[in-house]
Amino acid sequence: MPVQIDEMDRKILGALQEDASQSLDEIAKKVGSSKTPVWSRIRKLKEAGIIGRQTVELDAEALGFEACFFVLIRTAEHDAQWQNTFLDALRARPEVMEAHRLAGEIDYILKVRVANARAYDVFYQALISEVKIYNVTALLSMEEIKSTTLLPLQPAK
């Protein structure tokens, strides 16, 4: 069940999503409050699990990870042992940026960031050597049009 947050919480979360390195003074000024209540709300939002770990966003292409593949996986296996092996393999691979289990004809979709097609093939060969997969389709992203981690924080209607 979602935690109830008010408009001030939404403003604070919005400011943090834009730049979590801001000082409490900067956030308080943006949301129209003072530092102590903002600090208290941030602490409560962390305790409630709404705010998770804080990280830095890196530029993948600037670091040489120029290829982004979306990998569609179909499997004939659906038992717990296969799934645990598969999930362990995904978690062990830093190239996997996202992994989702889907409803429909495709069982899983992965977002994989690598340097190039050859690096993707190395990833692919390693994955299929560890886990039996029925069908894999890799789609190369030609252009990233939108990518964000910002959640839409408008009030529920």
N, C-alpha and C positions, 0 to 999 in steps of 0.2 A: 504494500500500500504506500503510495507516495506521501512524503512528508509535507505538511502544510507550510508554505512560505508566504510572506506578505510582500507588498510592493517594495519596501526597503530592502528586503533580502534579495529580491530580483535585481534591483539596481546594483547592489554589492556584487552579486554573482556575475552580472554583466560586465562590471568594471574588472573583476578578476579574470574573466574569460578573455577579455581584450588584452590584458597585460598583468599577469600575476606578480610581476616584480615591482609594481607600484608600492609606494609607502602607504601606511595607514592614513597619513595626512592627505595624500593625493586622493585616495579612495573616498575618504570622508568628505572632501571638498566636492568631488564629482557627484556624490549621492545626497548632498545637503544635510550632513550630520556632523557629529564630532568624532574624534578618534576612538574614545573609549567604547561608545555603543557599537561602532563598526567592528572593533576588535572582538567584542563580546559576541556579536552576531556571527562573525567568521568562525570563532571557536565553536559555537553551537552548530553551525552548518557542517563543520568538520566532524564533530561528535556524532551528528545524525547520519554521516556517511554521504552527504550531498557533495562535499568537497573532498576529492581524493588527493592522491599525490600530485605534487606540483613538479612540472618538467620544463624543459626548454624545447621549443620547436626549431628543428634543424632544416636546412634547405637540402633536400635529397640530391638534386641535380648538381649543386655546388660541391657536394661531397663525392660525386662520381656515380651516384645511383640513378642513372639516366633512364632506365627502363622500368616501367610499371606494368605488370601483368595481372589480369584478373583470371583466376584459374577456377574453372568449373569442374567439379568432381562428382562423378556418379559411382556408387559402390553397389556391389551385390551382397555385401556383408552388412549386417545390422546388429550383430551381437555385441555385448558389453566388452568382451576382450578385444575385438577388432577396433571398436571405438576408442578404448583406452590407449591402444597402441598408436592409432592414428593421431589422437590428440596429443600424446606425448611427443610424437614426431614433429607435429606443428609447433608445439611450444619450444622445442629444442632448436628451431630454425629462426634465426633473427631476420631472415629475408621476409618472413610472413608478417606483414604489418597488421592484417586483419584476417579473421576467419569466422565464417558464419555458417550455421547449419540451417538449411532452407526447407520450406515446404514445397512440394511440387516435384518435377522430374529431375532436377539437379539437387543433390544431397548437400553439397558444401560449396561455398565460394570463398576463395582466398584472394587477398590483395598482396602481391609479392613485389618487392622492390629490389632490383639487382642492377649491376652495371650495364649489362647488355644481354643479347639473346644467348650467347655462349654461357654466361653465368646462370641464366634461367635454366638452360639444359642441365647444368651441373646440379642445380637444386632439384629439378624434376627427376633426374636419374637417381639421386640419393633418396628422394621420397619414395619412389616406386620400388626401390631395393629393400625398403623397410616395411612397407605396407602394401597389401594387395588392393589395387584399385581397378574397378571395372572400366572406367572411361575418364579421361582427362582432356579438357579443352582449355587451351591457353589463349587469351585475348590480349594483345598488346595495346595499351593505351597510346594513341597517337598524340593526344593533347589533353592536359588536365584543364578542364574548364572551370571547375569549382571544387575546392577542397577546404573544409573547415572542421574544426572541433567545437565551434560555438553552438550551444543549444539555443533554440528559440524560447526565450524566457517570458513570453507574454502570459498573462493570467489565463487559467483554464476557463472555458466558457460553457 
